[in-house]
């Protein structure tokens, strides 16, 4: 499992793949549905693209909600 978070310079990033005995930080979960063709994929994130997709706004919203709840990590 990889968790998303925003870096100190405001860029979206993700944790290493957390498995087994890895310590998992508290995180928020965004439950949602994607609009057709608007899903932000892992590839979009790793290639720093997809910001024009409406799904990216859902990621921003989840980050803001997590932050409001005192959490730094989230999962979509």
C-alpha positions as CSV (number, residue, x, y, z in Angstrom):
1,X,0.0,0.0,0.0
2,X,1.3,3.5,-0.8
3,X,-0.1,6.5,0.9
4,X,-0.3,10.0,-0.6
5,X,0.9,13.2,1.0
6,X,2.0,16.7,0.1
7,X,5.6,17.7,0.5
8,X,6.7,20.9,2.2
9,X,6.9,22.6,-1.2
10,X,3.3,21.6,-2.0
11,X,4.0,18.7,-4.4
12,X,1.9,15.5,-4.3
13,X,4.1,12.5,-3.4
14,X,3.7,9.0,-2.0
15,X,5.3,6.7,0.6
16,X,7.3,3.7,-0.3
17,X,5.2,0.5,-0.6
18,X,4.2,-0.2,3.0
19,X,4.1,-3.9,3.7
20,X,4.6,-6.4,6.5
21,X,6.1,-4.9,9.6
22,X,6.3,-1.3,8.2
23,X,4.9,1.3,10.5
24,X,1.8,2.7,8.8
25,X,1.1,6.3,9.8
26,X,-2.5,7.4,10.5
27,X,-4.3,8.3,7.2
28,X,-7.6,9.3,5.7
29,X,-9.4,7.3,3.1
30,X,-11.3,8.9,0.2
31,X,-14.2,6.7,-1.0
32,X,-15.4,7.9,-4.3
33,X,-16.2,7.1,-7.9
34,X,-14.3,8.4,-10.9
35,X,-15.9,10.1,-13.9
36,X,-15.2,8.2,-17.1
37,X,-11.7,9.1,-18.3
38,X,-11.0,11.2,-15.3
39,X,-9.3,8.7,-13.0
40,X,-5.9,9.8,-11.8
41,X,-3.7,6.8,-12.2
42,X,-0.5,5.8,-10.5
43,X,1.3,6.4,-13.8
44,X,-0.2,10.0,-13.9
45,X,1.3,10.6,-10.4
46,X,4.7,9.1,-11.1
47,X,4.9,11.1,-14.4
48,X,3.6,14.3,-12.8
49,X,0.6,14.6,-15.1
50,X,-3.2,14.3,-14.7
51,X,-3.6,17.6,-12.9
52,X,-6.2,18.6,-15.6
53,X,-8.4,15.6,-14.7
54,X,-11.4,16.2,-12.5
55,X,-10.2,13.3,-10.4
56,X,-7.2,15.4,-9.3
57,X,-9.6,17.8,-7.6
58,X,-10.9,14.9,-5.6
59,X,-7.3,14.2,-4.5
60,X,-6.9,17.8,-3.5
61,X,-10.1,17.7,-1.5
62,X,-9.1,14.5,0.3
63,X,-5.8,16.1,1.2
64,X,-7.5,19.2,2.6
65,X,-10.0,17.1,4.6
66,X,-7.2,14.9,6.0
67,X,-5.3,18.1,6.9
68,X,-8.4,19.5,8.6
69,X,-8.5,16.3,10.7
70,X,-4.9,16.5,11.6
71,X,-3.7,13.8,9.2
72,X,-0.7,14.1,6.8
73,X,-1.3,11.0,4.7
74,X,-4.3,9.8,2.7
75,X,-5.3,6.9,0.5
76,X,-7.5,7.2,-2.6
